[in-house]
Amino acid sequence: MEQQITALAIFVGVFVLATLRKVHIGVLMFAAAAGVGVWMAGMTIDKVVAGFPVGILVLLVGVTYFFSIAQANGTIDRIIEMAITKVGDRAFFLPIAFFALTIGISAMGSPLAGLVMAPIGMPLAKRYGIDRMLMGIAIGSGLSAGGFAPTSLYGIVTYGTARAAGIDLDPLVLFSVALGTNLLLLAAAYVMFGGFKLLNTRTADGFGTQLPSFSASRPTPSHPFEREGNIARSKQAAVQVLDPAAAAEVTASASKLNRNQIITVLCMAGLVVTVILMSVLGSNPDIGVLCFAFASVLTLCDPQSGKSAVSKIDWSTVLLVGGIITFVGVLQTMGAVAMLGEAAGAVGTPLLAALVICGIGGLISAFASTTGMLAALVPLALPLVASGDIAGWAVIAALGVCSSIVDVSPFSTVGATFVATVDADERPRITRLLTRWGLSMVVVGPLLLVGALVVPSSL
């Protein structure tokens, strides 16, 4: 038992050290996994490396490559612009539109890619007279829901890890749980922050065909789909100011999708339909392989976009998830995970243990990497369901969503971006409200999801 406790302490220590030193957790985790596996568990280096999740690597690389092509050829930006234009001057629907758009963007492999909507949505909310807190919750909820799509990081890590452990967690069920939860949160935000008062409000200067444009220099993190679109929008803004006639010509020429963009939209629709059909027919679709297949079509049609998309593959996340899961594999070999399961059983009933671990996941994720928490806690939660008293899929789905809905906390990347994209005089209020909302989710999330998923499955 002493070795297991020491290994767990090293696991936690690596998390803390990487956070304090601001270094890549995956690098330290992989090195630590090799050291602990060889010197403490008596494993060969080949067996340690065999714990690296190759299936998740294929998923992440395939998904981020496919959607990076869609970004590189301008399809994603065109979809965003067309959707915002459709809203026109109807203030009530603007947060809903941004919620839906953020879901779509976050579903394209990288949840944080949805943050591209924050510097657009927050200033627009002010122009429409919408509470910035409502817009922030709309974007944050969309990011959380889209992140659990079968094609996105949170979903891939959660259902991929569960399936590797023998728990049959359907990717579409996981996405449905995340979507339903975040729809409830958006509805609550509409009630709390005056959204329904906007129902009969229309602005005097709806967009028409004039789309919002913002600077490329923004306080958002780097991710595969961010910079090129903002640079293009900034160039359009400059043209509008210096040469209105030229701007009108550019707008007219951009009103239709070009050939490559039409093919991209068809491939995106084909991917979604294929995944749904295969799931309905009882087959487990390999989404990573499907993304490679559709990406092959796109790169043959547009070699330049395919070439530029290679550099946008999310290798950093591959290494992050791979390093953590490799270390967890060492802990499982040593029996440390089983020991945690016994400790969790000592907490009391399995339902109480599920509440505790969901609360821990939410609390830590409010201050740290959600991806890291999912990669670490999902395997460590598996002993909770070993007895069969509660459904494994319900616990894992609840844990995943609980770890995500707290991300609007201003101590996380998502919440900090919202604070940075409002006017200086509004930042104290937004920081205060986001803190209350984010930390309240640490309690609300486990009670809601364990009550809705785990309790019925245990009856």
C-alpha positions as CSV (number, residue, x, y, z in Angstrom):
1,M,0.0,0.0,0.0
2,E,2.9,2.4,0.7
3,Q,4.0,2.2,-3.0
4,Q,0.5,2.9,-4.2
5,I,0.2,6.0,-2.0
6,T,3.6,7.2,-3.1
7,A,2.6,6.8,-6.7
8,L,-0.6,8.7,-6.2
9,A,1.3,11.5,-4.4
10,I,3.7,11.7,-7.3
11,F,0.7,11.9,-9.7
12,V,-0.9,14.8,-7.8
13,G,2.5,16.4,-7.3
14,V,3.2,16.5,-11.1
15,F,-0.2,18.3,-11.5
16,V,0.7,20.9,-8.9
17,L,4.3,21.4,-10.1
18,A,3.2,21.8,-13.8
19,T,0.6,24.3,-12.8
20,L,2.9,26.4,-10.6
21,R,5.7,26.3,-13.1
22,K,3.3,26.8,-16.1
23,V,4.8,24.0,-18.1
24,H,3.1,21.3,-20.2
25,I,1.5,18.7,-17.9
26,G,1.7,16.0,-20.6
27,V,5.5,16.2,-20.8
28,L,6.0,15.8,-17.1
29,M,3.3,13.1,-16.8
30,F,4.9,10.9,-19.5
31,A,8.3,11.2,-18.0
32,A,6.9,10.5,-14.5
33,A,4.9,7.6,-15.7
34,A,8.1,6.0,-17.1
35,G,10.0,6.5,-13.9
36,V,7.2,5.2,-11.6
37,G,6.4,2.3,-13.9
38,V,10.0,1.1,-14.2
39,W,11.4,1.8,-10.7
40,M,8.3,1.3,-8.5
41,A,6.0,-1.0,-10.4
42,G,8.6,-3.2,-12.0
43,M,7.2,-2.7,-15.5
44,T,9.2,-2.8,-18.7
45,I,9.4,0.5,-20.6
46,D,7.5,-1.2,-23.5
47,K,4.6,-2.0,-21.2
48,V,4.5,1.6,-19.9
49,V,4.5,3.0,-23.4
50,A,1.7,0.6,-24.4
51,G,-0.5,2.5,-22.1
52,F,-0.4,5.5,-24.4
53,P,-3.9,5.9,-25.8
54,V,-3.4,5.4,-29.6
55,G,-7.1,5.4,-30.3
56,I,-7.6,8.8,-28.7
57,L,-4.6,10.1,-30.6
58,V,-6.2,9.0,-33.9
59,L,-9.5,10.7,-32.9
60,L,-7.8,14.0,-31.9
61,V,-5.5,14.2,-34.9
62,G,-8.3,13.3,-37.4
63,V,-10.8,15.7,-36.0
64,T,-8.6,18.7,-35.6
65,Y,-7.1,18.1,-39.1
66,F,-10.5,17.9,-40.8
67,F,-11.9,21.0,-39.1
68,S,-8.7,22.9,-39.6
69,I,-9.2,22.6,-43.3
70,A,-12.7,23.9,-42.9
71,Q,-11.2,26.9,-41.1
72,A,-8.4,27.4,-43.6
73,N,-10.7,27.6,-46.6
74,G,-13.0,30.1,-44.9
75,T,-16.0,27.9,-44.4
76,I,-16.3,28.4,-40.7
77,D,-16.1,32.2,-40.9
78,R,-18.7,32.2,-43.6
79,I,-21.1,30.1,-41.5
80,I,-20.6,32.5,-38.5
81,E,-21.2,35.6,-40.6
82,M,-24.3,34.1,-42.3
83,A,-25.8,33.1,-38.9
84,I,-25.2,36.5,-37.3
85,T,-26.7,38.4,-40.3
86,K,-29.9,36.3,-40.0
87,V,-30.4,37.6,-36.4
88,G,-30.8,41.1,-37.7
89,D,-32.1,43.5,-35.1
90,R,-33.8,40.9,-32.8
91,A,-32.0,41.3,-29.5
92,F,-33.7,38.3,-27.8
93,F,-32.3,35.8,-30.2
94,L,-28.7,37.1,-30.2
95,P,-27.5,35.1,-27.1
96,I,-29.3,32.0,-28.5
97,A,-27.5,32.4,-31.9
98,F,-24.2,32.7,-30.2
99,F,-25.0,29.7,-28.0
100,A,-25.7,27.6,-31.2
101,L,-22.7,29.0,-33.1
102,T,-20.3,28.3,-30.1
103,I,-21.7,24.7,-30.0
104,G,-20.8,24.2,-33.6
105,I,-17.3,25.7,-33.4
106,S,-16.5,23.8,-30.1
107,A,-17.7,20.6,-31.7
108,M,-15.0,20.9,-34.3
109,G,-12.3,19.3,-32.1
110,S,-11.1,22.0,-29.8
111,P,-13.6,23.3,-27.2
112,L,-11.6,26.5,-26.6
113,A,-12.0,27.3,-30.3
114,G,-15.5,28.5,-29.2
115,L,-13.8,31.4,-27.5
116,V,-13.5,33.0,-30.9
117,M,-17.1,34.1,-30.3
118,A,-16.3,36.0,-27.1
119,P,-14.7,39.2,-28.6
120,I,-17.6,39.3,-31.2
121,G,-20.4,38.5,-28.8
122,M,-19.6,40.7,-25.8
123,P,-19.4,44.0,-27.7
124,L,-22.5,43.1,-29.7
125,A,-24.3,42.5,-26.5
126,K,-23.6,46.0,-25.4
127,R,-24.8,47.4,-28.7
128,Y,-28.0,45.4,-28.4
129,G,-28.6,46.4,-24.7
130,I,-28.1,42.8,-23.6
131,D,-26.6,42.1,-20.2
132,R,-23.0,40.9,-20.8
133,M,-23.4,38.3,-18.2
134,L,-26.2,36.7,-20.3
135,M,-24.0,36.7,-23.4
136,G,-21.0,35.2,-21.4
137,I,-23.2,32.4,-20.1
138,A,-24.6,31.8,-23.6
139,I,-21.1,31.4,-25.1
140,G,-19.7,29.5,-22.1
141,S,-22.7,27.1,-22.1
142,G,-22.3,26.6,-25.9
143,L,-18.6,25.8,-25.4
144,S,-19.4,23.2,-22.7
145,A,-22.1,21.6,-24.8
146,G,-20.1,21.5,-28.0
147,G,-17.1,20.2,-26.2
148,F,-18.9,16.9,-25.5
149,A,-19.9,16.3,-29.1
150,P,-18.5,13.0,-30.5
151,T,-16.0,15.0,-32.6
152,S,-14.7,17.2,-29.8
153,L,-12.0,16.9,-27.1
154,Y,-14.1,16.6,-23.9
155,G,-16.3,14.0,-25.5
156,I,-13.4,12.1,-27.0
157,V,-11.6,11.9,-23.7
158,T,-14.7,11.0,-21.7
159,Y,-16.3,8.3,-23.8
160,G,-12.9,7.1,-25.1
161,T,-11.6,6.5,-21.6
162,A,-14.9,4.9,-20.5
163,R,-15.0,2.5,-23.4
164,A,-11.3,1.5,-22.9
165,A,-12.4,0.5,-19.4
166,G,-15.3,-1.6,-20.7
167,I,-18.1,1.0,-19.9
168,D,-20.5,1.4,-22.8
169,L,-21.0,5.1,-22.9
170,D,-22.7,6.2,-26.1
171,P,-21.1,9.4,-27.5
172,L,-24.5,10.7,-28.6
173,V,-25.9,10.1,-25.1
174,L,-23.0,12.0,-23.6
175,F,-23.5,14.9,-26.0
176,S,-27.3,14.9,-25.3
177,V,-26.6,15.1,-21.5
178,A,-24.2,18.0,-22.0
179,L,-26.6,19.8,-24.4
180,G,-29.6,19.4,-22.1
181,T,-27.7,20.6,-19.0
182,N,-26.4,23.7,-20.8
183,L,-29.8,24.5,-22.3
184,L,-31.2,24.6,-18.7
185,L,-28.3,26.8,-17.6
186,L,-29.0,29.2,-20.6
187,A,-32.7,29.3,-19.7
188,A,-31.7,30.2,-16.1
189,A,-29.4,32.9,-17.3
190,Y,-32.3,34.4,-19.4
191,V,-34.4,34.5,-16.3
192,M,-31.7,35.9,-14.0
193,F,-30.1,38.5,-16.4
194,G,-33.1,40.0,-18.1
195,G,-33.2,38.0,-21.3
196,F,-36.9,37.7,-21.6
197,K,-37.3,41.5,-21.3
198,L,-35.7,41.6,-24.7
199,L,-38.4,39.6,-26.4
200,N,-40.1,42.7,-27.9
201,T,-36.9,44.7,-28.2
202,R,-35.5,45.5,-31.7
203,T,-32.5,47.7,-32.3
204,A,-32.7,50.7,-34.6
205,D,-29.5,49.7,-36.5
206,G,-29.7,46.0,-37.3
207,F,-26.7,44.7,-39.2
208,G,-28.4,44.1,-42.6
209,T,-25.4,43.0,-44.7
210,Q,-22.9,44.9,-42.6
211,L,-21.1,42.4,-40.4
212,P,-19.2,43.1,-37.2
213,S,-15.4,43.3,-37.6
214,F,-12.8,43.2,-34.8
215,S,-9.1,43.6,-34.4
216,A,-6.8,40.6,-34.7
217,S,-5.1,41.5,-31.4
218,R,-7.4,40.1,-28.8
219,P,-7.0,38.7,-25.3
220,T,-7.9,35.1,-26.3
221,P,-5.7,32.0,-26.2
222,S,-4.2,30.5,-29.3
223,H,-6.1,27.6,-30.8
224,P,-6.3,26.0,-34.2
225,F,-9.2,28.1,-35.6
226,E,-8.6,31.6,-34.3
227,R,-6.2,33.9,-35.9
228,E,-6.8,33.7,-39.6
229,G,-10.5,34.5,-39.3
230,N,-9.8,37.6,-37.2
231,I,-7.2,38.9,-39.5
232,A,-9.6,38.5,-42.4
233,R,-12.3,40.4,-40.5
234,S,-9.8,43.1,-39.6
235,K,-8.9,43.6,-43.3
236,Q,-12.6,43.8,-44.1
237,A,-13.0,46.5,-41.4
238,A,-10.2,48.5,-42.9
239,V,-11.7,48.3,-46.4
240,Q,-15.0,49.5,-45.1
241,V,-13.5,52.6,-43.5
242,L,-11.1,53.5,-46.4
243,D,-13.2,52.5,-49.4
244,P,-17.0,51.9,-48.8
245,A,-17.5,51.1,-52.5
246,A,-14.9,48.4,-52.4
247,A,-16.4,47.1,-49.2
248,A,-19.8,46.7,-50.9
249,E,-18.1,44.9,-53.8
250,V,-16.3,42.5,-51.3
251,T,-19.6,41.9,-49.4
252,A,-21.4,41.1,-52.6
253,S,-18.7,38.7,-53.8
254,A,-18.6,37.0,-50.4
255,S,-22.4,36.4,-50.3
256,K,-22.1,33.0,-51.8
257,L,-20.0,30.0,-50.8
258,N,-17.3,29.1,-53.2
259,R,-16.7,25.6,-54.6
260,N,-14.4,24.4,-51.9
261,Q,-16.6,25.8,-49.2
262,I,-19.7,24.0,-50.6
263,I,-17.7,20.7,-50.7
264,T,-16.6,21.4,-47.1
265,V,-20.2,21.9,-45.9
266,L,-21.3,18.7,-47.6
267,C,-18.4,16.8,-45.9
268,M,-19.3,18.2,-42.5
269,A,-22.9,17.2,-43.0
270,G,-21.8,13.8,-44.3
271,L,-19.7,13.3,-41.2
272,V,-22.6,14.1,-38.9
273,V,-25.0,11.9,-40.8
274,T,-22.6,9.0,-40.9
275,V,-21.9,9.1,-37.2
276,I,-25.6,9.2,-36.4
277,L,-26.6,6.4,-38.8
278,M,-23.8,4.1,-37.6
279,S,-24.8,4.7,-34.0
280,V,-28.5,4.0,-34.8
281,L,-27.5,0.8,-36.6
282,G,-25.6,-0.4,-33.5
283,S,-22.1,0.1,-34.9
284,N,-19.5,2.1,-33.0
285,P,-18.2,4.6,-35.5
286,D,-14.5,5.4,-35.4
287,I,-14.9,9.2,-35.7
288,G,-11.1,9.8,-36.1
289,V,-10.9,7.5,-39.1
290,L,-14.1,9.1,-40.6
291,C,-12.5,12.5,-40.2
292,F,-9.4,11.4,-42.0
293,A,-11.6,10.0,-44.8
294,F,-13.5,13.3,-45.3
295,A,-10.3,15.3,-44.8
296,S,-8.8,13.3,-47.7
297,V,-11.6,14.5,-50.0
298,L,-11.1,18.1,-48.9
299,T,-7.3,18.1,-49.2
300,L,-7.6,16.6,-52.8
301,C,-10.0,19.4,-53.7
302,D,-8.0,22.1,-52.1
303,P,-4.3,21.0,-51.5
304,Q,-3.3,24.4,-50.2
305,S,-5.8,24.4,-47.3
306,G,-4.9,20.7,-46.6
307,K,-1.2,21.6,-46.3
308,S,-1.8,24.6,-44.0
309,A,-4.1,22.5,-41.8
310,V,-1.3,20.1,-40.9
311,S,0.3,22.7,-38.7
312,K,-3.0,23.2,-36.8
313,I,-3.4,19.6,-35.6
314,D,-3.7,19.8,-31.8
315,W,-0.5,18.0,-30.9
316,S,-0.4,19.8,-27.5
317,T,-3.7,18.2,-26.4
318,V,-2.6,14.8,-27.7
319,L,0.5,15.0,-25.5
320,L,-1.5,16.3,-22.5
321,V,-4.1,13.5,-22.7
322,G,-1.6,10.8,-23.6
323,G,0.8,11.7,-20.8
324,I,-2.0,11.6,-18.1
325,I,-3.6,8.4,-19.3
326,T,-0.2,6.7,-19.6
327,F,0.4,7.5,-15.9
328,V,-3.1,6.4,-15.0
329,G,-2.3,3.1,-16.7
330,V,0.7,2.7,-14.4
331,L,-1.4,3.4,-11.4
332,Q,-3.9,0.8,-12.5
333,T,-1.1,-1.8,-12.9
334,M,0.1,-1.0,-9.4
335,G,-3.4,-1.4,-7.9
336,A,-3.6,2.3,-6.8
337,V,-6.8,2.9,-8.7
338,A,-8.4,-0.1,-7.0
339,M,-7.3,1.2,-3.7
340,L,-9.0,4.5,-4.4
341,G,-12.2,2.6,-5.2
342,E,-12.1,1.0,-1.8
343,A,-11.6,4.4,-0.2
344,A,-14.5,5.8,-2.2
345,G,-16.6,2.9,-1.0
346,A,-15.8,3.9,2.6
347,V,-17.4,7.3,2.0
348,G,-20.8,5.6,2.3
349,T,-23.3,4.8,-0.4
350,P,-22.3,4.8,-4.1
351,L,-24.6,7.8,-4.7
352,L,-22.8,9.8,-2.1
353,A,-19.4,8.8,-3.5
354,A,-20.6,9.9,-7.0
355,L,-21.6,13.3,-5.6
356,V,-18.2,13.7,-3.9
357,I,-16.2,12.9,-7.0
358,C,-18.4,15.1,-9.2
359,G,-17.9,17.9,-6.8
360,I,-14.2,17.4,-6.7
361,G,-14.0,17.4,-10.5
362,G,-16.0,20.6,-10.7
363,L,-14.0,22.4,-8.0
364,I,-10.6,21.6,-9.4
365,S,-11.7,22.3,-13.0
366,A,-12.8,25.8,-12.0
367,F,-9.1,26.6,-11.5
368,A,-7.3,24.1,-13.7
369,S,-7.4,22.4,-17.1
370,T,-10.8,20.7,-17.8
371,T,-9.1,18.4,-20.2
372,G,-6.5,17.4,-17.6
373,M,-9.2,16.8,-15.0
374,L,-11.2,14.5,-17.4
375,A,-8.2,12.5,-18.4
376,A,-7.3,12.0,-14.7
377,L,-10.6,11.6,-13.0
378,V,-12.6,9.5,-15.4
379,P,-10.2,6.5,-15.0
380,L,-10.0,7.1,-11.2
381,A,-13.8,7.1,-11.0
382,L,-14.1,3.7,-12.5
383,P,-13.9,1.8,-9.2
384,L,-17.1,3.5,-8.1
385,V,-19.1,1.6,-10.6
386,A,-17.3,-1.7,-10.2
387,S,-19.9,-3.0,-7.7
388,G,-22.7,-2.6,-10.3
389,D,-24.9,-0.7,-7.9
390,I,-24.9,2.4,-10.2
391,A,-24.7,2.7,-13.9
392,G,-21.1,3.4,-15.1
393,W,-22.2,5.5,-18.1
394,A,-24.3,7.8,-15.8
395,V,-21.4,8.4,-13.4
396,I,-18.9,9.2,-16.1
397,A,-21.3,11.4,-18.0
398,A,-22.2,13.3,-14.8
399,L,-18.5,13.7,-13.9
400,G,-17.6,15.0,-17.4
401,V,-20.3,17.6,-17.6
402,C,-19.8,18.7,-13.9
403,S,-16.1,19.3,-14.8
404,S,-17.1,21.5,-17.7
405,I,-19.9,23.8,-16.6
406,V,-17.7,25.5,-14.0
407,D,-15.4,26.9,-16.7
408,V,-17.1,30.3,-16.8
409,S,-15.3,31.0,-13.5
410,P,-12.9,34.0,-14.0
411,F,-10.1,31.8,-12.7
412,S,-10.2,29.7,-15.8
413,T,-9.3,30.5,-19.4
414,V,-13.0,30.8,-20.5
415,G,-14.1,33.1,-17.7
416,A,-10.9,35.3,-17.9
417,T,-11.6,35.8,-21.7
418,F,-15.1,37.0,-20.9
419,V,-13.8,39.5,-18.4
420,A,-11.1,40.7,-20.8
421,T,-13.6,41.4,-23.6
422,V,-15.9,43.8,-21.7
423,D,-15.3,47.5,-21.0
424,A,-13.0,48.3,-18.1
425,D,-15.8,49.7,-16.0
426,E,-17.8,46.5,-16.3
427,R,-15.1,44.1,-15.3
428,P,-15.5,44.2,-11.5
429,R,-19.2,43.3,-11.9
430,I,-18.6,40.6,-14.5
431,T,-15.8,39.1,-12.4
432,R,-18.0,39.0,-9.3
433,L,-20.9,37.4,-11.1
434,L,-18.8,34.9,-13.0
435,T,-17.2,33.9,-9.7
436,R,-20.6,33.3,-8.1
437,W,-21.9,31.5,-11.1
438,G,-18.9,29.3,-11.6
439,L,-18.5,28.3,-8.0
440,S,-22.3,27.7,-7.6
441,M,-21.9,25.1,-10.4
442,V,-19.6,23.1,-8.2
443,V,-22.7,22.4,-6.1
444,V,-25.5,22.7,-8.6
445,G,-23.9,20.5,-11.2
446,P,-23.4,17.3,-9.0
447,L,-26.9,17.7,-7.5
448,L,-28.5,18.1,-10.9
449,L,-26.6,15.5,-12.8
450,V,-26.3,12.8,-10.1
451,G,-30.0,13.4,-9.4
452,A,-31.0,13.2,-13.0
453,L,-28.7,10.4,-14.2
454,V,-27.2,8.3,-11.4
455,V,-30.2,8.1,-9.1
456,P,-32.7,6.8,-11.7
457,S,-30.1,4.3,-13.0
458,S,-29.6,2.9,-9.5
459,L,-33.3,2.2,-8.8
